[in-house]
Amino acid sequence: MLKKLWLTFAQAVAVGLAGVFVVATLRPEWLPERLSPPPPIPAPVREAPAPGAAAGAPAASILSYAEAARRATPTVVNVFTTKETRAAPDHPFFNDPLFRRFFGDQQRRQQNSSLGSGVVVGDDGTILTNHHVIDGADGIEVLLADGRRAKAKLVGSDPETDLAVLRIGLPDVPSIVLADSDNAKIGDVVLAIGNPFGVGQTVTMGIVSALGRTQLGINTFENFIQTDAAINPGNSGGALVDTEGRLLGINTAIYSRSGGSLGIGFAIPTSTARSVMEQIVRNGAVVRGYIGVEPQDITPELAQAFKLPRKDGAIIAGVMKGGPADRAGVRTGDILIEVDGRSVSNTATMLNVIAQLQPGSTGRFTFVRDGRETVLPITVGRRPKPGQ
């Protein structure tokens, strides 16, 4: 009898628990609060940091770069140049030497104008721009952001870095603060300011896409900041500034198949621009070291074909007769690997290192010749101007 009662009790409990389970699953609100299942614990949500916020720093959003633009835009100017050309009238008589002998040269003069940008970098009205903006110009005029115009004097230019220095005589000219471009990092936000297509002063935004771009074939000495901030024709010589409104570089060139911006622009960093400007202001030109060799990069194919002992350095493909290197005993096929303790990895670094040497000084040049290192003292000469 007791066994039968226990079996009945167990069956009743099982049926009751099953009923509670069904109600808790389908209609939990019917149960008393004590029997209701606890609410699900929400998963933790991690908020994304605001743009520009450092890891671990309090979240802060940058809503505008207006303050940086306010500081920089008054210092960016439009540069207008005029160039006089001569063209013969379109008639076969005027091309006849006998006709020109009796009637003289009937060529007509034409005025061609072009537009670029520049940046005021000194309170005395010193302006940095590109060499190609003012190259061959008969007249240069500058338009300031406040509407004032002035004739500009060319202090000097350097075609090998594509930089030029102008000066105007207006009072109270605002000038920009130069940033240290060596501290720039990939991903930094930058603003490009200039006068694209002549529409008027324009500010575009992007980031630093790459640093130290070389061997692009744009200039002899290259060390570009690459940016995706839109740079278009007319921006040449304009400012690339950081988020504090300080000058980071001089906008110089774009990569484009159509003539418009494709998001690949190049600027000369202030580290280069400052050095070139100081030499132009002091000497009227840039003085660079020179040893009179024709260098060539060592490619894997070249190293394999000639069984070269190393794949870095600059191979000497030619030596100018009577030049500094020739007098010091440098031979074709030597591989330059070091100059005064500074390593040389390719022709770009070789040109930059030698250019920084003072003409008349003697440098220690380390070459690899026949598998052995050879140190030659070379008295550095002065690099001739392009075209000489």
N, C-alpha and C positions, 0 to 999 in steps of 0.2 A: 504493500500500500504506500509506504514512504517513497519507494523508488518511483512509483507512478506519479505521485505528487511532484517530485523533483523534476521529472521529465516534462510535466505540464508547465511548471514554472520556467524552465529553460526555454521551452518553445515560445512562451509568452514574451519573455525578455527579447528573444531574437526577432520576433515579429515587431515588437515595439521599436527596437533599434533600427530595424529596416525602414519602418515608417518615418522615424525622425530623419534618417539619412535622405529619404526621398523628398521630404518637405524642405530640408535644409538646402538641397540641391535645386529644386524647382521653385519653391516659394519660401525663401529664407525670412521674408518679412512676417510670416505667420508665427515664427518662433519668438519666444521671449528674448529680450536683449541679451540675457546671459548666455543663451544657447546660440546666438547668431555668430557666424564665422567672422573673425577680425578682418577689417578692410585690408586690401593689398598694400604693401609698403612701396611707395613710388621709388623708381630708380633714381640715383643721384644725377643731376644735370650739371655739366661743366660748361660754364659760359665762356664763349670765345673772347680772347682779349681784343681790345680795341686796336685799330690800325695804328702802328707806330709804338704800341706799348711794349715794354721789355718784359721778359718772362719773370714772373714773380712780382711785378710792379702793379700798383692799383690800376684798374681798368679806367682808361680815359680816351675819349673819342676826339679825333681831330676833325672838326666840322668845316674848316676853311684854311686856305693858305693865303688869305688876303693880306695878313700882316707882312709876310715875306715879299709878296708882290708890291705892297705899298712902299717898302724900303728900297726895293731894287729898281722898279720901273722908272723913277725919275732920273736914274743914272744911265739908262740905255737910250742911245741917240740913233737917229737916221743919218746915214752917210750918203750924200749925193755926189756923184763924180761926173765930169764931162770930159770927153776926149774928141779932139778934132781929127778928122780923117779927110783924105783927098780922094776924089773919085772922078774918072774921066767921063765926059758926056758919052752917051750911048750912040755913037755914030762912027762908021768906019773911017771918015776923014780925019777924026781926031786921033786915030791910032797910026796915021801915016807920018813917018819921020820927016818927010819933006814939008808937010803941012805944018807940023810943030816948029820946024826951023823958021818959017816965015811968020807964023801967027802966034808963036809962043805956046807955052803949056796952058791948055784950056781946062785943066782939072778944076773941079768945083769943090769947095770945102763943105764938109758936113759935120754937124755937132751930134755926137752920140752920147747918151747919158745912161747911167746905170745906178742901181740902188742897193745899198747894203745897210748894215747896222754896226754899232760900235758901243763901247762901254767906257764911261768916265771913271778913271781909276786914281785921279789925283786932284786935289783942290786947286791946282794951278791950271786945270783944263786939259790934262793929259788924257788921251783916249787910246784904248786898245781896239784894234780891228784886225781883219784879215788882209794879208798882202794882196790877194787876188781881188779884193774889193776896190783898191786904189791903184792897182798896177797900170801904169801908162797914162794915168789921169792928168789932164792939163789943169783942171780945177777941182777942188774938193770943198764941199759945203756941208755943214752939220746942222741938223734940226733937233733941238732939245725937246724933251717931253713937255716943257712949259710953253712951247711955241716959239722960243727965241731961235734965231738963225745966226750963223757966223761962218766966215771963211776959215778953213782949217789949214794949218801948215803941216807938211809932212816932216816929222823929225827923223824918221828912218824906217826901213823895213827889212825883213829877213825872209826871202823867198823859200828857204829850206825848212822853215817851220810854219810858213804862211802867216806870219804876224807882221803888223805894222803899228807904228806909234804916231799919233796925230796930236796937235795942240791947238786949242782955241783961246782967245783972249777975253772971254766974257767973265764978268764978276759973279760971285756967289753960285758957282756951278756945283751941283751935288755930285759926290763921288761915292763909289761903292766900296764896301769892306771886302778884302780878299780873304777867302777861306784857305785852309791848308788842304790841298787836293790829295796829299798823301794819306790823309785820314779818311778819305771817301771809301765807302763799302758798297759792294753789289747789293742792290735792293733799296738803297737810300732813295728817298723821294727827291726829285729835282724839278725845277721850273725852267723852261726855255723862253727867253724874252727877245723879241726882235720885231721886224717889220716885214712879214712874209707877203710876197706878191704886191707890195706897196699898198696894202689895205689899211695900214696903220698899226700902231704898237699892239702886239698880241702876246698873251701869256699862255703857254701850254704846259701840261704836267705829265710826268712819267717817272721812271726810276732809272738808277744807274744799272745798265744791263751787263756791262763788262768794264774791266780796267786794263790799262796797259796794252791796248790794241796796237800792233805794229805790223810792218810788212804789208800794208794795204795799197801801197803804190800811190798814195796821195801826196805825201811830203818826203823829203830826204830823211828828216829826223822825226820819228813818229812815236807817240806815247799817248794815244787817244783814250778819252773817256767815251764809252759807247752808251747811248741812252735811247729809250723809246719815246721820249717827249717829242712831239711833232716839230720837226725842223724843215722848213721849206725855203725855196729861193727867196732871197731878201733877208733871211735870218743870219746869213753869213756875217761874222763879226759880232753877233749879239751875245747875250749873257746866258750862261747856264748857272743857276743859283741853287743853293740848298734851301732848306725850310726855314732858315734864319734870315734869308735874303742876302747871303754873302756869295761873292763870286767864286764859283767852283771851276769854271772853264769858259773858253771862247768858242762858240758854235762855229764849225768850219765846213763840214761836208755831210752829205747824206748818201745812203745807198738807195738807188731808185732806178727802175726801168722806165718810169713814166715822167719823171721830173718832180713828182710829189712825194710826200713822206710815206715811207713803208714801215716806219717804226724802227729804223736803224740809222741813227745819227751819230756824228762824232764831234767831240769838242776837245780843244787843246787845254790840258789842265793848267791851273794857275802856277804850279811848280815850274813848268816850262815857260809860261807866259811872263812870269815875274822876272826870271833870269834873262830872257831875251829883251824885255823892256828896259831893265836896268843897264844892260850893255849898250842898247841903242841910245838911251838918254845920255850915258856917260861918254861913249865913243862915236856915236853916230852910225854904228854898224856892229854886228856881232862878230867877235873874233873867236875862231875855233882852231883846235889843233889838227894836224894833218901829217901823214907819213908817206903818202904817195903809193898806195897799193890798190889793187882791185880785188876785193874779197868776194867769196862765194860761200853760201851755206853748204854744210855737209849733209847731204841727203842719204838715206839708207842705201839707195841704188849706187850713189857715188862712192860711198864707203866700201860697198861690196865689190864694185868694179875695179877700184884701185887698191883694194886691200888696205884701207886706211886703219891705223891703230886705234882710232876713237871716232865717235859719232857726234861729239859736240865740239865747239870751237868754230873758227872761220878759216877756211882754206884760202891761201893766197893764190889767186888765179893769174895775177899779173903784177909786175913791179915797174913803176915809172922810172925810166932811165934818168939818173942824176938826182933823184928825189931822196928824201931823208932815209927811207927804208933801203933803197939801193946802196947808198953810201955806208949804211950800217951792216950790209951783208945779207939782207933778207933775200930768199930765193923763192921762185915760183914752186908751189907744192908744199911750202911750209904751212903748218897749222898753228894759228895764233890761239892760245888758250888762256893767257893772263897778261894784264897790263898793270904794273905797279901794285900787284897783289889782288887786283880785281879780276874775277874770272870772266871769261868771254865764252858765251854759249852759242852765239850766232852772229851774223853780220850786223844786225840791228844794235846789239849791245856793244859790238866792237866800234861802230861809228860813234855811238853816244859816249863811250869811255874815252876814245881818242879825242873827240871834239872838246871834251872838258879839260884837256891838258893845255897848259900855257905854252904858246909858241916860244921857242928858244930854250925851253927846259929840256932835260934829258930824262926819258922814262925807261923803265926796265920792262922789256917785252919778252915773254916766254913763249917759245915756239916748240912744236914737236917736229923734228926732222930725222928721217930715217929711223923712226921708232924711239928716239931719245929726245929728252927735253934740252933745249938750247936757249940760254938767256942772252939777249942782245940789247945793249944800250942804244937807244935811238934819240937823236936830237930832233925834237918836234918842230915842224914847220907851221906856217899859217895857211889855213885852208883857203884856196882861191874862191872868188865869187862864182856863182853858177854861170856857165857860159864862157868862162875864161880858161 
